[in-house]
C-alpha cells in the first residue's frame, strides 16, 4: 500500500500529460454536479477545492451555501466566518451566514448580519437608485466558469423578507410589520408576506386589516391564508 506520493512517483503522471486538478477545477465540477442534483458529489469536490486552497473565497462560499442546504448550518457558518475573516465586507458571506443563523435559531445574529448587508454599498450600488444589493446567494456555474457567470443579484426586498421572518421569531411585531410591508411593496414573496402580516394584525386586534391581507393572500392561492380567512373572517361584518 502506497502511503506517500513522492515527486518521483508523480513524474510519470506529468510526463503522460495527466492533469492535476486545481481548486478552480474542483469548484467548476462541483457547480456542474449541483446543477445536476448530485449534491453529495458536489460537496466532495468543494471539500477538495478547500483542501487545495483554504483561502479560496468562492469555494468557501459555495461550500457554505451547500452545507446549509443539506442541513449543516454550523458548517455553513464556519465557512462564512472564514470568508469574513479574510474579507470582512463580503456581502455574500454576510447574507448566507444570516440565513444559516436564522435556520439555527440565532435570530438576533441573523438580524445583525442582514443589517450589515443593508449598510454595505459597493461603488456600483451607490451610483444608482434601483434598490438592489449585489450578493451571491446561489451560484450556477457554466462550462466556462468564471466569477461573472456566478454573480446573482438579491433584491433589497429579499433582504427585507428575511428581516421580517427573523423579527417574527423574535416577537418584535412592529419591526416585523414594517419589513413585511416593505417586502410586499417590493413584490417579493407577496402571498407569504400578506399571510404573515394578516396573522400579525389579527393578533393585535386589527381584524379588518388582517382579514383584508388574508383575503388577498388567499386570492393568490395561499392555502394557509385561505384556511385562516375561513376560520377568522368568513361571515364577519368587518
C-alpha positions, -999 to +999 in steps of 0.1 A: +000+000+000+015+033-011+014+059+018+033+088+003+032+103-032+067+115-040+080+136-068+094+105-084+060+089-083+044+119-098+069+122-127+052+095-149+019+112-145+033+146-155+051+131-185+019+113-196+001+147-196-022+138-167-040+169-154-037+176-117-070+192-106-068+227-091-092+243-066-109+260-095-113+227-113-130+212-083-152+243-079-163+240-116-170+203-113-190+209-080-212+235-098-220+211-126-228+183-102-250+205-081-269+217-112-275+180-119-288+175-084-258+154-073-252+174-041-232+148-021-208+145-050-207+183-053-198+186-017-169+162-021-154+184-048-160+215-027-141+199+001-113+191-023-113+227-035-110+240+001-083+214+008-063+226-022-067+263-012-081+270+022-083+308+014-103+303-018-133+326-011-156+312-038-150+276-027-158+285+009-189+305+000-203+278-023-195+250+002-212+270+030-243+275+009-244+238+000-238+228+036-267+249+048-289+234+021-280+200+033-288+209+069-253+215+082-259+251+093-230+251+117-206+240+090-220+268+067-215+294+094-179+282+098-172+286+061-188+321+061-168+331+092-136+321+074-146+342+044-154+372+066-121+369+084-103+372+051-128+398+036-149+415+064-171+433+039-181+403+018-218+407+013-221+372+000-209+356+032-229+380+054-262+372+037-256+335+036-245+335+072-277+353+082-298+326+065-278+299+083-281+316+117-318+320+112-322+284+105-303+275+137-325+298+158-300+326+162-324+353+150-306+381+167-274+371+150-293+368+117-307+403+120-272+417+128-258+402+096-287+414+075-283+449+088-247+447+079-256+437+044-280+467+042-253+490+052-227+478+027-229+497-006-205+489-034-195+519-057-218+505-084-247+501-060-242+536-045-243+551-080-279+540-088-313+540-071-326+506-081-326+494-045-306+463-053-279+448-032-253+427-051-247+395-032-241+359-042-269+338-028-267+309-052-241+300-078-247+284-112-215+275-129-213+274-167-188+252-185-166+282-189-167+290-153-158+325-141-168+349-114-190+367-139-211+336-145-216+331-108-230+365-100-265+367-087-284+397-076-305+396-045-330+425-043-335+447-013-369+433-008-355+398-004-333+410+025-364+428+039-383+394+038-355+377+057-355+405+082-393+401+087-391+364+092-364+368+119-383+396+137-414+374+137-394+348+155-382+374+180-418+385+186-410+421+175-444+428+160-438+464+149-405+457+132-418+425+116-448+445+103-425+472+087-403+447+070-433+426+058-448+457+043-415+466+026-412+432+011-448+433-001-442+468-016-412+454-035-432+424-048-412+397-031-430+366-016-461+387-016-486+359-007-464+347+022-459+382+035-496+390+033-504+359+052-478+366+079-489+402+082-525+392+083-520+369+112-499+395+129-527+421+126-553+396+139-532+390+170-531+428+175-569+430+172-568+448+139-593+424+124-604+443+094-568+449+081-558+414+090-587+398+071-580+420+041-544+407+040-555+371+044-581+375+017-556+389-007-532+361+001-559+336-004-567+350-039-531+342-047-537+306-038-520+306-004-536+276+013-529+286+049-542+321+043-574+307+028-579+284+059-571+313+083-596+336+065-623+309+067-617+305+104-614+341+114-630+362+088-657+344+069-692+357+078-678+386+098-691+421+093-655+435+095 
